[in-house]
Amino acid sequence: MSKRIVILNGSPRMKGNTAGLVEAFKQGAEKAGHTVEVFNLQRMDIHPCLGCLGGGCDSQNPCVQKDDMVKIYPYYETADVLVLASPMYYWS
């Protein structure tokens, strides 16, 4: 059964090791018949949560911040698998 996969790449380097691993994972998943959507967070305008309790619980009450998260939400809501990709610097 095909899965919907969302990958959030948090690395600041577009051609770094994390990006290479993301691409390899994506190719393997697509070859296996899954649908993959990759978001390179370093190229997006995403603000941190303000903890204002002003929204974000559902589509009827969206987050008060208007940033690029609105591009991710539709894929996140329907995803079967969420992959978080982040670099590890200096083995820490």
Secondary structure as the mmCIF struct_conf table of DSSP 4:
data_model
#
loop_
_struct_conf.conf_type_id
_struct_conf.id
_struct_conf.beg_label_comp_id
_struct_conf.beg_label_asym_id
_struct_conf.beg_label_seq_id
_struct_conf.end_label_comp_id
_struct_conf.end_label_asym_id
_struct_conf.end_label_seq_id
STRN STRN1 ARG A 4 ASN A 9
BEND BEND1 PRO A 12 PRO A 12
TURN_TY1_P TURN_TY1_P1 MET A 14 LYS A 15
BEND BEND2 GLY A 16 GLY A 16
HELX_RH_AL_P HELX_RH_AL_P1 ASN A 17 LYS A 31
TURN_TY1_P TURN_TY1_P2 ALA A 32 GLY A 33
STRN STRN2 THR A 35 ASN A 40
HELX_RH_3T_P HELX_RH_3T_P1 LEU A 41 ARG A 43
BEND BEND3 MET A 44 MET A 44
HELX_LH_PP_P HELX_LH_PP_P1 HIS A 47 CYS A 49
BEND BEND4 GLY A 54 GLY A 55
BEND BEND5 CYS A 57 CYS A 57
STRN STRN3 ASP A 58 ASP A 58
TURN_TY1_P TURN_TY1_P3 SER A 59 GLN A 60
STRN STRN4 ASN A 61 ASN A 61
BEND BEND6 VAL A 64 GLN A 65
BEND BEND7 ASP A 67 ASP A 67
TURN_TY1_P TURN_TY1_P4 ASP A 68 ASP A 68
HELX_RH_AL_P HELX_RH_AL_P2 MET A 69 THR A 78
BEND BEND8 ASP A 80 ASP A 80
STRN STRN5 VAL A 81 ALA A 85
BEND BEND9 TYR A 89 TYR A 89
TURN_TY1_P TURN_TY1_P5 TYR A 90 TRP A 91
#
